[in-house]
Amino acid sequence: MKIRCGKNDLVSSISIVSKAVSSNKTSMSILECILIEVSNGIIKFTANDRELGIETKVKGEIEENGVVAIDANIFGNVIRSLPDGEVLISTDSSYKTTISCMKARFDLPGRSGEDFSGLPLIEKKDMITISQYTLKEVIRQTIFAVSANDNNKLLTGELFDITGDRMRVVSLDGHRVAIRNIELRQSYSDRKVVIPGKTLNEISKILSGEIEKEVNIYFMSNHIVFEFDQTLMVSRVLEGEFFDVDRMLNKSVYSTTVTVNKKALQDTVERAILLIRDNDKKPVVIGISNESMEFKIKSNIGSMDEFVDCSKNGDDIIIGFNPKFLLDVLKVVDDENITMYMIDSKAPTIIKDETEKYIYVVLPINFANV
């Protein structure tokens, strides 16, 4: 194998596929490698940790076809350390890989790609198309509510629920729920699939987020495939029945509705968090009456009392929240004002816009000792 590529093109491609390199030491060292394949006029880098696989095409000139698997960490560090310019990568019959750039030269041990686990055969049939901007925004506005606890594997992913020309994306962790409703450009077959949060996190880092660029999403029996630019991402889906969030979206009449400036509310909550240590579960207590919200918090560090102007309809109410959970929601809402819908101090509070493009549910917590 012998190829010539620009250093920046190599760095970009390595950065993309490295997201699917196994981060844990394993008895299968091949999972810690990047596979370089050169054939049919195409240079491809592939990585696969058996949960997530990524393949990307690399710009460059081909002088000789070939295949080699090389340790991703060493390969990436070497390429990034090189001076800017053209990089020559070649292998011999024993898979020794030589990397040259200007006056720098490295010889690295490579290995056969025979044991490398390639991507599954992709059936490009059942698919939807959305813009990169939309997918990146949807992930940003929901990923914070994915559970970090593996006790319920399904909650470590997000539900993508497609009905006609609508898609609903749902995440929840037992403390809050995030829902984003999207209008698709055309109608598709109904489909429900739970995608691992890790996969969505990684694809969000790679997507350019440009409105005019698209992502094709292919649905397979056990996998989901994202195709964009020169890259394929293949992920296992999570099996099982996702939680029915409609049961949580109480349709009863709310006793209190509050509209408040989002930035003012976010700034106040951020100040409250200054008084909370990492593992502290102290609530911020909000008393809503007349045209103001009074925020109180008391911890071992100190106490705070602050008022925020608001517009209230309905009953006065006192309610407590984990301020970190409330802040997560406020960070991803882009509207100037938000509206909070409350039943009582123990029922979930709902934050949504008039069109229900987004819906967030935050569970209150006990504030008896505050």
VEXVO-58591 format. One record per residue (C-alpha): x, y, z. Coordinates in Angstrom, 1 decimal. Layout:
N
<px->X | py->Y | pz->Z>
...
***
This chain:
370
<px->0.0 | py->0.0 | pz->0.0>
<px->1.2 | py->3.5 | pz->-0.8>
<px->-0.8 | py->6.7 | pz->-0.5>
<px->-0.1 | py->10.5 | pz->-0.3>
<px->-2.5 | py->12.7 | pz->1.7>
<px->-2.5 | py->16.2 | pz->3.2>
<px->-1.8 | py->16.2 | pz->6.9>
<px->-5.0 | py->18.2 | pz->7.7>
<px->-7.1 | py->15.7 | pz->5.7>
<px->-5.5 | py->12.8 | pz->7.7>
<px->-6.0 | py->14.5 | pz->11.0>
<px->-9.7 | py->15.2 | pz->10.2>
<px->-10.4 | py->11.6 | pz->9.1>
<px->-8.6 | py->10.1 | pz->12.1>
<px->-10.6 | py->12.4 | pz->14.4>
<px->-13.8 | py->11.1 | pz->12.9>
<px->-13.1 | py->7.3 | pz->13.0>
<px->-11.4 | py->7.4 | pz->16.4>
<px->-14.8 | py->8.0 | pz->18.0>
<px->-15.5 | py->4.3 | pz->17.3>
<px->-12.1 | py->3.0 | pz->18.6>
<px->-12.5 | py->1.0 | pz->21.8>
<px->-11.5 | py->3.2 | pz->24.7>
<px->-11.2 | py->0.2 | pz->27.1>
<px->-8.3 | py->-2.2 | pz->27.1>
<px->-9.5 | py->-5.4 | pz->25.7>
<px->-8.2 | py->-8.9 | pz->24.8>
<px->-9.1 | py->-8.1 | pz->21.2>
<px->-6.4 | py->-5.5 | pz->20.4>
<px->-7.7 | py->-5.2 | pz->16.9>
<px->-10.6 | py->-3.1 | pz->18.3>
<px->-7.9 | py->-0.5 | pz->19.2>
<px->-6.9 | py->-0.2 | pz->15.5>
<px->-7.9 | py->1.9 | pz->12.5>
<px->-8.2 | py->-0.1 | pz->9.3>
<px->-6.8 | py->1.6 | pz->6.3>
<px->-8.2 | py->0.2 | pz->3.0>
<px->-7.0 | py->1.4 | pz->-0.4>
<px->-8.8 | py->0.0 | pz->-3.5>
<px->-11.0 | py->1.0 | pz->-6.4>
<px->-9.6 | py->4.6 | pz->-6.3>
<px->-10.8 | py->5.1 | pz->-2.8>
<px->-8.9 | py->5.5 | pz->0.6>
<px->-11.0 | py->4.5 | pz->3.6>
<px->-10.4 | py->4.6 | pz->7.3>
<px->-12.6 | py->2.4 | pz->9.5>
<px->-12.9 | py->1.8 | pz->13.2>
<px->-15.4 | py->-0.5 | pz->15.0>
<px->-15.8 | py->-1.2 | pz->18.7>
<px->-18.7 | py->-3.6 | pz->17.9>
<px->-21.3 | py->-1.1 | pz->19.3>
<px->-20.4 | py->1.8 | pz->17.0>
<px->-18.7 | py->1.6 | pz->13.6>
<px->-17.4 | py->4.5 | pz->11.5>
<px->-16.1 | py->4.6 | pz->8.0>
<px->-14.9 | py->7.7 | pz->6.3>
<px->-13.3 | py->8.4 | pz->2.9>
<px->-10.0 | py->10.2 | pz->2.9>
<px->-8.7 | py->12.6 | pz->0.2>
<px->-5.4 | py->11.6 | pz->-1.3>
<px->-3.4 | py->10.1 | pz->-4.2>
<px->-3.1 | py->6.4 | pz->-4.5>
<px->0.1 | py->4.8 | pz->-5.8>
<px->-0.5 | py->1.2 | pz->-4.6>
<px->-3.6 | py->-0.5 | pz->-3.2>
<px->-3.5 | py->-2.4 | pz->0.1>
<px->-4.9 | py->-3.0 | pz->3.5>
<px->-3.4 | py->-2.5 | pz->7.0>
<px->-4.6 | py->-2.3 | pz->10.6>
<px->-2.7 | py->0.1 | pz->12.8>
<px->-3.0 | py->1.2 | pz->16.4>
<px->-5.3 | py->4.2 | pz->16.4>
<px->-3.7 | py->6.0 | pz->19.3>
<px->-0.1 | py->5.8 | pz->18.0>
<px->-1.1 | py->6.5 | pz->14.4>
<px->-3.2 | py->9.5 | pz->15.4>
<px->-0.4 | py->11.0 | pz->17.6>
<px->2.2 | py->10.5 | pz->14.9>
<px->0.1 | py->12.2 | pz->12.2>
<px->-0.8 | py->15.1 | pz->14.4>
<px->2.8 | py->15.7 | pz->15.4>
<px->4.0 | py->16.0 | pz->11.7>
<px->4.7 | py->19.4 | pz->10.1>
<px->2.0 | py->20.7 | pz->7.7>
<px->2.4 | py->19.2 | pz->4.3>
<px->2.0 | py->16.1 | pz->2.2>
<px->2.3 | py->12.8 | pz->4.1>
<px->3.4 | py->9.6 | pz->2.5>
<px->2.1 | py->6.3 | pz->4.0>
<px->3.4 | py->3.0 | pz->2.8>
<px->3.4 | py->-0.6 | pz->4.0>
<px->5.6 | py->-3.6 | pz->3.1>
<px->4.7 | py->-7.3 | pz->3.0>
<px->5.1 | py->-7.7 | pz->6.8>
<px->2.7 | py->-4.7 | pz->7.3>
<px->5.4 | py->-2.4 | pz->8.6>
<px->4.0 | py->1.0 | pz->8.0>
<px->6.3 | py->3.9 | pz->7.1>
<px->5.0 | py->7.5 | pz->7.5>
<px->7.1 | py->10.3 | pz->6.0>
<px->6.6 | py->14.0 | pz->5.9>
<px->9.3 | py->16.4 | pz->4.9>
<px->12.3 | py->15.4 | pz->7.1>
<px->10.3 | py->13.3 | pz->9.5>
<px->10.0 | py->9.6 | pz->9.2>
<px->8.3 | py->7.0 | pz->11.4>
<px->8.2 | py->3.2 | pz->11.1>
<px->5.2 | py->1.6 | pz->12.9>
<px->4.2 | py->-2.0 | pz->13.3>
<px->1.0 | py->-2.8 | pz->11.4>
<px->-1.0 | py->-5.9 | pz->11.1>
<px->-3.3 | py->-7.8 | pz->8.7>
<px->-6.8 | py->-6.6 | pz->8.5>
<px->-8.2 | py->-10.2 | pz->8.4>
<px->-9.3 | py->-10.1 | pz->12.0>
<px->-10.8 | py->-6.6 | pz->11.8>
<px->-14.5 | py->-6.5 | pz->12.3>
<px->-15.9 | py->-4.5 | pz->9.4>
<px->-19.2 | py->-2.7 | pz->9.2>
<px->-22.3 | py->-4.8 | pz->8.6>
<px->-23.8 | py->-5.0 | pz->5.2>
<px->-25.9 | py->-1.9 | pz->4.8>
<px->-29.3 | py->-2.1 | pz->3.2>
<px->-30.2 | py->1.3 | pz->1.9>
<px->-33.9 | py->0.9 | pz->1.8>
<px->-35.8 | py->2.0 | pz->4.8>
<px->-34.6 | py->5.6 | pz->5.3>
<px->-35.4 | py->9.2 | pz->6.2>
<px->-33.5 | py->12.4 | pz->5.2>
<px->-33.1 | py->15.4 | pz->7.5>
<px->-30.7 | py->18.4 | pz->7.5>
<px->-27.5 | py->18.2 | pz->9.5>
<px->-28.5 | py->21.3 | pz->11.3>
<px->-31.8 | py->19.8 | pz->12.5>
<px->-30.2 | py->16.5 | pz->13.7>
<px->-27.4 | py->18.4 | pz->15.5>
<px->-30.0 | py->20.7 | pz->17.2>
<px->-32.3 | py->17.9 | pz->18.2>
<px->-29.4 | py->16.0 | pz->19.9>
<px->-28.3 | py->19.2 | pz->21.7>
<px->-31.8 | py->19.8 | pz->23.0>
<px->-32.4 | py->16.2 | pz->24.3>
<px->-29.1 | py->14.5 | pz->25.1>
<px->-28.8 | py->15.9 | pz->28.6>
<px->-31.8 | py->13.9 | pz->29.8>
<px->-30.3 | py->10.5 | pz->28.7>
<px->-29.6 | py->8.3 | pz->31.7>
<px->-26.0 | py->7.6 | pz->32.7>
<px->-27.1 | py->4.6 | pz->34.7>
<px->-26.8 | py->1.2 | pz->32.9>
<px->-29.4 | py->-0.4 | pz->35.2>
<px->-32.0 | py->0.4 | pz->32.6>
<px->-30.2 | py->0.1 | pz->29.3>
<px->-33.1 | py->1.6 | pz->27.3>
<px->-32.9 | py->4.9 | pz->29.1>
<px->-29.2 | py->5.3 | pz->28.0>
<px->-30.6 | py->5.9 | pz->24.6>
<px->-33.2 | py->8.2 | pz->22.8>
<px->-36.4 | py->7.2 | pz->21.2>
<px->-36.8 | py->8.2 | pz->17.6>
<px->-40.5 | py->7.9 | pz->16.9>
<px->-41.6 | py->8.6 | pz->13.3>
<px->-45.2 | py->8.9 | pz->12.2>
<px->-45.9 | py->10.1 | pz->8.7>
<px->-44.2 | py->13.5 | pz->8.3>
<px->-43.5 | py->13.9 | pz->12.0>
<px->-40.6 | py->12.7 | pz->14.2>
<px->-40.6 | py->12.8 | pz->18.0>
<px->-37.3 | py->12.4 | pz->19.8>
<px->-37.5 | py->11.5 | pz->23.5>
<px->-35.0 | py->11.1 | pz->26.3>
<px->-35.5 | py->10.6 | pz->30.0>
<px->-33.5 | py->9.6 | pz->33.1>
<px->-36.1 | py->9.4 | pz->35.9>
<px->-35.7 | py->13.1 | pz->36.9>
<px->-36.5 | py->14.9 | pz->33.7>
<px->-37.9 | py->14.3 | pz->30.2>
<px->-36.9 | py->16.0 | pz->27.0>
<px->-39.1 | py->15.8 | pz->23.9>
<px->-38.4 | py->17.4 | pz->20.5>
<px->-41.0 | py->17.3 | pz->17.8>
<px->-39.8 | py->17.8 | pz->14.2>
<px->-41.7 | py->18.2 | pz->10.9>
<px->-40.1 | py->16.2 | pz->8.2>
<px->-40.0 | py->17.2 | pz->4.5>
<px->-42.2 | py->14.2 | pz->3.5>
<px->-44.1 | py->11.3 | pz->4.9>
<px->-42.3 | py->8.1 | pz->5.8>
<px->-43.3 | py->4.7 | pz->7.1>
<px->-44.0 | py->4.6 | pz->10.9>
<px->-41.0 | py->3.6 | pz->12.9>
<px->-39.8 | py->3.5 | pz->16.5>
<px->-36.1 | py->2.9 | pz->17.4>
<px->-34.0 | py->3.6 | pz->20.4>
<px->-30.5 | py->4.9 | pz->19.6>
<px->-27.7 | py->4.8 | pz->22.2>
<px->-26.8 | py->8.2 | pz->23.7>
<px->-23.1 | py->7.5 | pz->23.0>
<px->-23.9 | py->7.2 | pz->19.2>
<px->-25.8 | py->10.5 | pz->19.2>
<px->-23.1 | py->12.3 | pz->21.2>
<px->-20.4 | py->11.2 | pz->18.7>
<px->-22.4 | py->12.0 | pz->15.6>
<px->-23.2 | py->15.4 | pz->17.0>
<px->-19.4 | py->16.1 | pz->17.3>
<px->-18.8 | py->15.2 | pz->13.7>
<px->-21.8 | py->16.9 | pz->12.0>
<px->-21.1 | py->20.3 | pz->10.5>
<px->-24.6 | py->21.5 | pz->11.4>
<px->-25.1 | py->23.3 | pz->8.1>
<px->-28.7 | py->23.7 | pz->7.0>
<px->-28.0 | py->22.8 | pz->3.3>
<px->-26.2 | py->19.6 | pz->4.1>
<px->-28.3 | py->16.4 | pz->4.7>
<px->-28.1 | py->13.2 | pz->6.7>
<px->-29.6 | py->10.0 | pz->5.4>
<px->-30.7 | py->7.7 | pz->8.2>
<px->-31.2 | py->4.0 | pz->7.3>
<px->-33.1 | py->1.7 | pz->9.6>
<px->-32.1 | py->-2.0 | pz->9.7>
<px->-33.3 | py->-4.8 | pz->12.0>
<px->-30.6 | py->-4.4 | pz->14.6>
<px->-28.7 | py->-1.3 | pz->13.5>
<px->-29.2 | py->2.3 | pz->12.4>
<px->-26.9 | py->4.0 | pz->9.9>
<px->-26.1 | py->7.7 | pz->9.5>
<px->-24.7 | py->8.7 | pz->6.1>
<px->-23.4 | py->12.2 | pz->5.6>
<px->-20.6 | py->13.9 | pz->3.7>
<px->-18.0 | py->11.1 | pz->3.2>
<px->-18.8 | py->9.3 | pz->6.3>
<px->-20.9 | py->6.3 | pz->7.4>
<px->-21.8 | py->5.7 | pz->11.1>
<px->-23.3 | py->2.3 | pz->12.0>
<px->-24.7 | py->1.7 | pz->15.5>
<px->-26.5 | py->-1.1 | pz->17.3>
<px->-30.0 | py->-0.1 | pz->18.4>
<px->-31.3 | py->-0.8 | pz->21.9>
<px->-33.9 | py->-3.5 | pz->22.2>
<px->-37.1 | py->-3.2 | pz->24.2>
<px->-40.2 | py->-1.1 | pz->24.8>
<px->-39.4 | py->2.5 | pz->25.6>
<px->-41.2 | py->4.3 | pz->28.4>
<px->-44.6 | py->5.7 | pz->27.4>
<px->-44.0 | py->9.4 | pz->28.1>
<px->-47.6 | py->10.3 | pz->27.1>
<px->-48.7 | py->9.0 | pz->30.5>
<px->-46.5 | py->11.6 | pz->32.2>
<px->-47.8 | py->14.5 | pz->30.1>
<px->-50.8 | py->15.1 | pz->32.3>
<px->-53.8 | py->16.5 | pz->30.3>
<px->-55.5 | py->17.9 | pz->33.4>
<px->-56.0 | py->21.6 | pz->34.0>
<px->-52.9 | py->23.3 | pz->35.4>
<px->-53.4 | py->25.3 | pz->38.5>
<px->-50.5 | py->27.7 | pz->37.8>
<px->-49.0 | py->28.9 | pz->34.6>
<px->-45.9 | py->31.2 | pz->34.7>
<px->-44.2 | py->33.0 | pz->31.8>
<px->-40.8 | py->34.4 | pz->32.5>
<px->-37.7 | py->35.8 | pz->30.7>
<px->-35.5 | py->32.8 | pz->30.0>
<px->-32.2 | py->34.5 | pz->30.4>
<px->-33.2 | py->36.1 | pz->33.7>
<px->-34.4 | py->32.7 | pz->35.0>
<px->-31.2 | py->31.0 | pz->33.8>
<px->-29.0 | py->33.6 | pz->35.4>
<px->-30.7 | py->33.2 | pz->38.7>
<px->-30.5 | py->29.4 | pz->38.7>
<px->-26.8 | py->29.6 | pz->37.8>
<px->-26.2 | py->31.8 | pz->40.8>
<px->-28.1 | py->29.4 | pz->43.0>
<px->-25.8 | py->26.5 | pz->41.9>
<px->-22.8 | py->28.4 | pz->43.2>
<px->-23.9 | py->27.4 | pz->46.7>
<px->-24.1 | py->23.7 | pz->45.9>
<px->-21.3 | py->21.2 | pz->46.0>
<px->-21.0 | py->18.4 | pz->43.4>
<px->-22.8 | py->15.7 | pz->45.4>
<px->-25.2 | py->18.0 | pz->47.2>
<px->-28.9 | py->17.6 | pz->46.5>
<px->-30.1 | py->20.8 | pz->48.0>
<px->-33.2 | py->22.1 | pz->46.2>
<px->-33.8 | py->25.6 | pz->45.1>
<px->-37.2 | py->26.6 | pz->46.4>
<px->-39.4 | py->28.9 | pz->44.2>
<px->-42.3 | py->30.8 | pz->45.6>
<px->-44.6 | py->32.1 | pz->42.9>
<px->-47.1 | py->34.8 | pz->43.8>
<px->-48.4 | py->38.0 | pz->42.2>
<px->-45.9 | py->39.0 | pz->39.4>
<px->-42.7 | py->37.5 | pz->40.9>
<px->-40.8 | py->34.3 | pz->41.5>
<px->-38.8 | py->34.2 | pz->44.7>
<px->-35.8 | py->31.9 | pz->44.7>
<px->-34.3 | py->30.6 | pz->47.9>
<px->-31.5 | py->28.2 | pz->48.6>
<px->-29.6 | py->27.4 | pz->51.8>
<px->-26.6 | py->25.1 | pz->52.0>
<px->-23.4 | py->24.7 | pz->54.0>
<px->-21.8 | py->27.2 | pz->51.8>
<px->-24.3 | py->30.0 | pz->52.3>
<px->-27.8 | py->31.1 | pz->51.3>
<px->-29.5 | py->33.1 | pz->48.6>
<px->-32.7 | py->35.0 | pz->48.2>
<px->-33.6 | py->36.5 | pz->44.8>
<px->-36.7 | py->37.7 | pz->42.9>
<px->-37.4 | py->37.4 | pz->39.2>
<px->-40.3 | py->39.2 | pz->37.5>
<px->-42.9 | py->37.0 | pz->35.8>
<px->-46.4 | py->36.8 | pz->34.5>
<px->-48.6 | py->34.4 | pz->36.5>
<px->-52.0 | py->32.9 | pz->35.9>
<px->-53.7 | py->30.8 | pz->38.5>
<px->-52.8 | py->29.9 | pz->42.1>
<px->-49.8 | py->30.9 | pz->44.1>
<px->-47.4 | py->28.0 | pz->44.6>
<px->-44.2 | py->27.0 | pz->46.3>
<px->-42.2 | py->24.3 | pz->44.6>
<px->-38.6 | py->22.9 | pz->44.9>
<px->-36.3 | py->21.7 | pz->42.1>
<px->-32.8 | py->20.3 | pz->41.8>
<px->-31.3 | py->23.5 | pz->40.2>
<px->-28.9 | py->21.5 | pz->38.0>
<px->-31.8 | py->19.7 | pz->36.4>
<px->-33.7 | py->22.9 | pz->35.8>
<px->-30.6 | py->24.6 | pz->34.4>
<px->-30.0 | py->21.8 | pz->31.9>
<px->-33.4 | py->22.6 | pz->30.3>
<px->-32.9 | py->26.4 | pz->30.3>
<px->-29.5 | py->26.0 | pz->28.5>
<px->-31.1 | py->24.3 | pz->25.5>
<px->-34.3 | py->26.5 | pz->25.1>
<px->-33.6 | py->29.3 | pz->22.6>
<px->-36.8 | py->31.2 | pz->23.1>
<px->-36.7 | py->34.7 | pz->24.8>
<px->-39.5 | py->33.7 | pz->27.2>
<px->-40.5 | py->30.3 | pz->28.6>
<px->-43.8 | py->29.1 | pz->30.0>
<px->-44.0 | py->26.7 | pz->33.0>
<px->-47.1 | py->24.7 | pz->33.7>
<px->-47.7 | py->23.4 | pz->37.2>
<px->-50.4 | py->21.3 | pz->39.0>
<px->-49.0 | py->21.4 | pz->42.5>
<px->-45.7 | py->21.1 | pz->44.4>
<px->-45.5 | py->17.4 | pz->43.9>
<px->-46.5 | py->16.9 | pz->40.3>
<px->-44.1 | py->17.3 | pz->37.4>
<px->-43.7 | py->20.7 | pz->36.0>
<px->-43.9 | py->21.1 | pz->32.2>
<px->-42.0 | py->23.6 | pz->30.1>
<px->-43.1 | py->23.9 | pz->26.5>
<px->-43.7 | py->26.4 | pz->23.7>
<px->-47.2 | py->27.1 | pz->22.2>
<px->-46.6 | py->24.8 | pz->19.2>
<px->-45.1 | py->22.0 | pz->21.4>
<px->-42.0 | py->21.9 | pz->19.2>
<px->-40.2 | py->21.2 | pz->22.5>
<px->-41.6 | py->19.8 | pz->25.7>
<px->-39.6 | py->19.4 | pz->28.9>
<px->-40.7 | py->17.7 | pz->32.1>
<px->-38.9 | py->18.4 | pz->35.4>
<px->-39.8 | py->16.5 | pz->38.5>
<px->-39.9 | py->18.6 | pz->41.7>
<px->-38.2 | py->17.5 | pz->44.9>
<px->-38.9 | py->17.8 | pz->48.6>
<px->-38.1 | py->21.1 | pz->50.2>
<px->-39.4 | py->20.5 | pz->53.7>
<px->-36.1 | py->21.1 | pz->55.4>
<px->-35.2 | py->24.3 | pz->53.5>
***
